Amino acid sequence: MTERDPEPPTDQSESVAFWEAHYGEKPQVWSGRPNGVLVAEVSDMAPGRALDVGCGEGADAIWLAGKGWRVTAVDVSRTALERGARAAEEAGVGELIGWQWCDLADAFPGGAFDLVSLQYLHSPVELPQDPILGAAAAAVASRGTVLVVSHAAFPPWSRHQDDHDDHAFPQPDEIAGSLGLEGDDWEIEICEIRERSTIAPSGEPAVISDTVVRARRRS
């Protein structure tokens, strides 16, 4: 794909400034491995057009392209997009991915997609989750799928783990509601909290909880 993304505005939003600074702190922020829920839920799907919302350094987009998907990978950080593009070229899938800059607080990519993936779209600066989720669902093509994965609770090593704030993270039914999955147009295939094993920063084994919502547009 040869799509070119628009230039970020010179009067950067708080989100743009934060994420550029975040990615500028290290030469690589993420592991370079695709998100496990994406791999589990998408591996058996026939490839088509995919939209990776908040793609970061591109591990999910590269994995999808390796499975034959043609991917539009979107992020608010130009630094992250540049790293993703380099990694895609090194992986031999550069032609299958279009890297698009977008501040989701103000806009959403156009087009219709067979898969719209939003993986851990959390932000310490304000991000309008409900409008983004609604736009994501609207971007799903006929018989396409939307997959949303997010944290369901603070990890056990977090200093917030004892806050017991039920509203700190969106729960499955809240995400389904924000996507607008009510009615006959959608089949909700998964709407649950799922636990997975990981390694805490201390090196000890830990279990964390994810919210997983997957739905297919019927027509």
C-alpha positions in Angstrom: 0.0 0.0 0.0 1.3 3.5 -0.8 -1.1 5.7 1.3 0.6 8.8 2.6 -0.6 10.3 5.9 -1.3 13.9 6.5 1.2 16.1 8.4 0.4 16.7 12.0 -0.7 20.2 12.9 1.9 22.6 14.1 -0.3 23.5 17.1 -0.1 20.0 18.6 -2.9 18.7 20.8 -2.1 17.4 24.3 -2.4 13.8 23.0 0.0 14.4 20.1 2.5 16.1 22.4 2.3 13.4 25.1 2.7 10.4 22.8 5.5 12.0 20.8 7.3 12.6 24.1 6.5 9.0 25.2 8.0 7.4 22.1 10.9 9.8 22.1 12.1 8.5 25.5 13.3 5.1 24.2 14.4 3.7 20.9 11.7 1.0 21.3 8.8 1.2 23.7 6.9 -2.1 23.0 8.1 -5.7 22.7 7.6 -6.0 19.0 5.3 -9.0 19.5 1.6 -8.9 18.4 -1.0 -8.7 21.1 -2.0 -12.2 22.2 -5.8 -11.7 22.0 -5.5 -10.5 18.5 -3.6 -13.6 17.5 -6.0 -15.9 19.2 -9.1 -14.2 17.8 -8.0 -13.5 14.2 -5.7 -16.4 13.2 -8.6 -18.3 11.7 -10.2 -15.4 9.8 -9.9 -15.1 6.0 -7.6 -12.0 5.3 -9.1 -8.9 3.9 -8.8 -5.2 4.7 -7.9 -4.4 8.3 -7.7 -1.2 10.3 -5.3 -1.1 13.3 -6.4 1.8 15.5 -3.6 3.0 17.8 -1.1 0.8 16.1 1.9 2.1 18.1 5.2 0.7 16.7 3.3 -1.7 14.4 3.6 -5.2 15.8 -0.1 -6.0 15.2 -0.1 -4.5 11.8 3.0 -6.4 10.8 1.5 -9.7 12.1 -1.7 -9.1 10.2 0.2 -8.3 7.0 2.1 -11.5 7.5 -1.2 -13.4 7.4 -2.2 -11.7 4.2 -4.2 -8.8 5.4 -3.9 -5.4 3.8 -3.6 -3.1 6.7 -4.2 0.6 7.4 -2.2 1.3 10.6 -3.2 4.5 12.5 -1.5 6.3 15.3 -1.1 9.8 16.8 2.7 9.5 17.0 4.7 10.0 13.9 7.7 8.5 15.7 5.8 5.3 16.3 4.6 5.2 12.7 8.2 5.6 11.4 9.4 2.7 13.6 6.5 0.6 12.4 7.2 1.3 8.7 10.9 0.4 9.2 10.0 -2.9 11.0 7.5 -3.7 8.3 10.1 -3.3 5.6 12.5 -5.5 7.5 9.8 -8.1 7.8 9.1 -8.0 4.1 5.5 -6.8 4.4 5.9 -3.1 3.8 3.8 -3.1 0.7 0.8 -4.5 2.6 0.6 -1.7 5.2 -0.4 2.0 4.9 0.8 4.1 7.8 -1.6 6.9 8.6 -1.1 9.7 11.1 -4.4 10.6 12.9 -5.3 12.3 16.1 -8.3 10.3 17.1 -9.5 13.1 19.4 -10.4 15.1 16.3 -10.8 12.6 13.4 -11.2 8.9 12.4 -9.8 7.2 9.3 -12.2 6.8 6.4 -13.0 3.6 4.6 -14.7 0.2 5.3 -12.8 -2.7 6.7 -13.2 -6.4 7.2 -11.5 -6.1 10.5 -11.3 -3.1 12.8 -8.9 -3.8 15.8 -8.5 -1.6 18.8 -6.0 -3.0 21.2 -5.5 -1.4 24.6 -6.5 2.1 23.5 -5.8 3.6 26.9 -4.4 7.1 27.3 -3.2 9.1 30.3 -4.4 12.2 28.5 -8.0 12.8 27.5 -9.2 10.6 24.7 -12.9 10.5 23.7 -13.4 6.7 23.9 -17.2 6.6 23.1 -17.0 8.5 19.8 -13.9 6.5 18.8 -15.6 3.2 19.5 -18.7 4.4 17.6 -16.6 5.4 14.6 -14.7 2.1 14.8 -18.0 0.1 14.5 -19.2 2.3 11.7 -16.0 1.5 9.8 -16.7 -2.2 9.8 -17.7 -3.5 6.3 -20.6 -5.9 5.7 -19.9 -9.2 7.5 -16.8 -7.7 9.0 -15.5 -7.9 12.5 -14.7 -5.4 15.2 -12.3 -6.5 18.0 -11.7 -4.4 21.1 -9.3 -5.4 23.8 -8.6 -3.3 26.9 -7.5 -3.6 30.5 -10.3 -4.6 32.8 -8.4 -3.8 36.1 -5.1 -2.4 37.3 -2.4 -5.0 37.2 -1.5 -6.6 40.6 1.8 -4.6 40.8 0.1 -1.2 40.3 0.0 1.2 43.1 -3.7 1.6 42.2 -4.6 -2.0 42.7 -6.4 -1.4 46.0 -8.4 1.6 44.8 -11.4 -0.7 43.9 -12.5 1.8 41.3 -15.0 -0.1 39.2 -15.1 2.8 36.7 -11.3 3.0 36.1 -11.6 0.7 33.1 -14.6 0.1 30.7 -16.3 -3.2 31.3 -17.5 -5.5 28.4 -21.1 -4.3 28.4 -20.0 -0.7 28.4 -17.7 -1.3 25.4 -20.5 -3.1 23.6 -22.8 -0.1 24.3 -20.3 2.4 23.1 -19.8 0.4 19.9 -23.5 0.5 19.3 -24.0 -3.2 18.9 -27.6 -3.3 19.9 -30.2 -4.5 17.3 -30.1 -7.0 14.5 -27.2 -5.5 12.6 -24.6 -7.2 14.8 -23.8 -10.6 16.2 -21.9 -10.3 19.5 -19.5 -13.2 19.5 -17.5 -12.4 22.6 -18.2 -10.0 25.4 -16.2 -11.0 28.5 -13.4 -10.5 30.9 -10.5 -12.8 30.3 -7.5 -13.5 32.5 -4.0 -14.1 31.1 -0.6 -14.9 32.6 2.2 -12.4 32.4 5.4 -11.4 34.1 5.4 -8.5 36.5 8.2 -5.9 36.4 9.7 -7.6 39.4 10.1 -10.8 37.3 7.4 -12.7 39.2 4.5 -14.5 37.5 1.3 -12.5 37.6 -2.3 -12.7 36.3 -4.0 -9.7 34.7 -7.5 -9.2 33.4 -8.6 -8.0 29.9 -11.9 -7.0 28.5 -12.5 -8.6 25.2 -15.4 -7.7 22.8 -15.7 -9.2 19.4 -18.7 -8.6 17.1 -19.6 -9.3 13.5 -21.7 -7.1 11.3 -24.5 -9.3 9.8 -25.0 -7.3 6.6 
